[in-house]
Amino acid sequence: MGIRSFIRRRVQAKLTGSETAKNTPSDRDLRPLPTTTDKEGFVAVLRVADLPQGEGRTVAVNQTAIAVFHLEDGFYAIDDACTHEDAPLGEGTVVGATVVCPYHDWVYEITTGACHTDPARPVGCFATKTHDDFVWVGPRTSDGTDDRGGDHADGLNTSEHAS
């Protein structure tokens, strides 16, 4: 988790009081994830109850990092790497149906992979489904760009900007 993402989540938890509200999992919530790919090529990545609505998480599917998000109308999965500097989008802040990159604030549409910051730099999307109280990620439904790098618009001075 990036430091900005960590701090943002801790502050939000303090403000909403959610850091003290922990749900006791049911026996059903403690079942291990299925370990085999289903007949449609989907892999179970987490329990439905493990990802609250309005949040995201990075998961691994066949050694590929994928960001899974729980929105009001269901679960979505996109490439985890921001097309700017490869930051983990699963650690970003969810705002409506967008995710804000935790490193340089690039914004992506979770449902389509479109990049609001630079429309030529979308992330790829994956099929998702829920079954038996698990979230499953399936085949890629769109490709993102392979382009990376660019100006940093976060106001921080880093060693790469030093004279």
C-alpha positions as CSV (number, residue, x, y, z in Angstrom):
1,M,0.0,0.0,0.0
2,G,1.3,3.4,-0.9
3,I,1.9,5.9,2.0
4,R,-0.7,8.3,0.6
5,S,-3.3,5.6,0.3
6,F,-2.5,4.4,3.8
7,I,-2.8,7.8,5.3
8,R,-6.0,8.7,3.4
9,R,-7.7,5.4,4.5
10,R,-6.6,5.9,8.2
11,V,-8.0,9.5,8.2
12,Q,-11.2,8.4,6.5
13,A,-11.6,5.6,9.1
14,K,-11.1,8.0,12.0
15,L,-13.6,10.5,10.5
16,T,-16.3,7.9,9.9
17,G,-15.6,5.9,13.0
18,S,-15.4,2.7,10.9
19,E,-12.0,1.7,12.3
20,T,-13.7,0.5,15.5
21,A,-16.7,-1.2,13.8
22,K,-15.5,-4.7,12.9
23,N,-18.1,-7.3,11.8
24,T,-17.8,-10.8,13.2
25,P,-17.5,-13.1,10.2
26,S,-19.9,-16.0,9.9
27,D,-18.7,-19.6,9.4
28,R,-19.6,-19.2,5.7
29,D,-17.2,-16.2,5.5
30,L,-14.3,-18.3,6.7
31,R,-14.4,-20.9,3.9
32,P,-11.2,-21.0,1.9
33,L,-11.3,-19.6,-1.7
34,P,-11.8,-22.2,-4.4
35,T,-8.4,-23.0,-5.9
36,T,-9.4,-24.2,-9.3
37,T,-10.4,-22.2,-12.4
38,D,-14.1,-22.8,-13.3
39,K,-15.2,-24.0,-16.7
40,E,-15.6,-20.4,-18.0
41,G,-12.1,-19.5,-17.0
42,F,-12.9,-17.5,-13.9
43,V,-10.8,-17.6,-10.7
44,A,-12.1,-16.9,-7.2
45,V,-10.2,-13.9,-5.8
46,L,-12.0,-12.9,-2.6
47,R,-15.2,-13.4,-0.5
48,V,-18.0,-10.9,-1.3
49,A,-18.1,-9.9,2.4
50,D,-14.3,-9.1,2.3
51,L,-14.7,-6.0,0.1
52,P,-17.0,-3.3,1.3
53,Q,-19.0,-1.2,-1.3
54,G,-17.0,1.8,-2.4
55,E,-13.6,0.2,-1.9
56,G,-11.0,-1.6,-4.1
57,R,-8.3,-4.2,-3.5
58,T,-5.4,-5.6,-5.4
59,V,-5.6,-9.4,-6.1
60,A,-3.4,-11.8,-8.0
61,V,-4.8,-13.9,-10.8
62,N,-2.3,-16.2,-12.5
63,Q,0.5,-14.0,-11.3
64,T,-1.1,-10.9,-12.7
65,A,-2.0,-8.0,-10.4
66,I,-5.7,-7.0,-10.9
67,A,-7.6,-4.3,-9.1
68,V,-11.1,-5.4,-8.0
69,F,-13.7,-2.8,-6.9
70,H,-17.1,-3.1,-5.3
71,L,-19.5,-0.5,-6.6
72,E,-23.2,0.0,-5.9
73,D,-24.1,-2.2,-8.9
74,G,-21.6,-4.9,-8.5
75,F,-17.9,-5.9,-8.8
76,Y,-15.5,-4.7,-11.4
77,A,-11.9,-5.6,-12.3
78,I,-9.3,-3.6,-14.1
79,D,-5.5,-3.7,-14.6
80,D,-3.9,-2.8,-11.3
81,A,-1.1,-0.8,-12.7
82,C,-1.8,2.9,-13.4
83,T,-0.7,3.8,-16.9
84,H,1.2,6.7,-15.7
85,E,3.8,5.2,-13.3
86,D,2.4,1.7,-12.5
87,A,1.0,2.6,-9.1
88,P,-1.4,0.1,-7.6
89,L,-4.9,1.2,-8.5
90,G,-6.4,-1.3,-6.0
91,E,-5.1,1.0,-3.3
92,G,-6.6,4.1,-4.9
93,T,-9.6,6.1,-3.6
94,V,-12.9,5.2,-5.1
95,V,-15.0,8.3,-6.0
96,G,-18.4,7.2,-7.5
97,A,-17.5,4.9,-10.4
98,T,-13.9,6.2,-10.7
99,V,-10.6,5.4,-8.9
100,V,-8.0,8.0,-8.2
101,C,-4.4,6.7,-8.4
102,P,-2.7,6.8,-5.0
103,Y,0.5,8.2,-6.3
104,H,-0.2,11.0,-8.8
105,D,-4.0,11.3,-8.8
106,W,-4.7,10.0,-12.3
107,V,-8.4,9.1,-12.6
108,Y,-9.8,6.0,-14.2
109,E,-13.4,4.9,-14.9
110,I,-13.8,1.6,-13.1
111,T,-16.5,0.3,-15.3
112,T,-14.7,0.9,-18.6
113,G,-11.0,1.4,-17.9
114,A,-11.1,4.8,-19.5
115,C,-8.5,7.3,-18.2
116,H,-9.9,10.8,-17.4
117,T,-6.5,12.3,-17.0
118,D,-5.1,11.2,-20.4
119,P,-7.8,9.5,-22.6
120,A,-5.1,7.8,-24.7
121,R,-4.0,5.8,-21.6
122,P,-6.8,3.5,-20.6
123,V,-6.4,0.4,-18.4
124,G,-7.7,-3.0,-19.4
125,C,-10.8,-4.6,-18.0
126,F,-11.7,-8.1,-16.9
127,A,-15.0,-10.0,-16.6
128,T,-16.3,-10.6,-13.1
129,K,-19.1,-12.5,-11.5
130,T,-20.2,-13.5,-8.0
131,H,-21.1,-17.1,-7.2
132,D,-21.5,-18.9,-3.9
133,D,-20.5,-15.7,-2.0
134,F,-17.2,-15.4,-3.8
135,V,-16.0,-12.8,-6.3
136,W,-14.6,-14.3,-9.5
137,V,-12.4,-12.7,-12.1
138,G,-12.5,-14.0,-15.7
139,P,-11.1,-13.3,-19.1
140,R,-9.9,-9.9,-20.2
141,T,-12.7,-7.9,-21.9
142,S,-10.6,-5.0,-23.1
143,D,-6.9,-4.1,-23.4
144,G,-5.2,-1.0,-21.9
145,T,-2.2,0.8,-23.2
146,D,1.4,-0.2,-22.7
147,D,2.5,3.5,-22.6
148,R,3.9,4.6,-19.3
149,G,5.5,7.7,-17.7
150,G,4.7,11.3,-18.0
151,D,4.7,14.5,-16.0
152,H,4.0,14.4,-12.3
153,A,1.3,16.8,-11.3
154,D,1.1,16.1,-7.6
155,G,3.2,19.0,-6.4
156,L,5.9,16.9,-4.8
157,N,9.6,17.5,-5.4
158,T,11.5,14.2,-6.0
159,S,15.1,13.4,-6.8
160,E,14.2,13.2,-10.5
161,H,13.3,16.9,-10.4
162,A,16.5,18.0,-8.6
163,S,19.0,20.1,-10.4
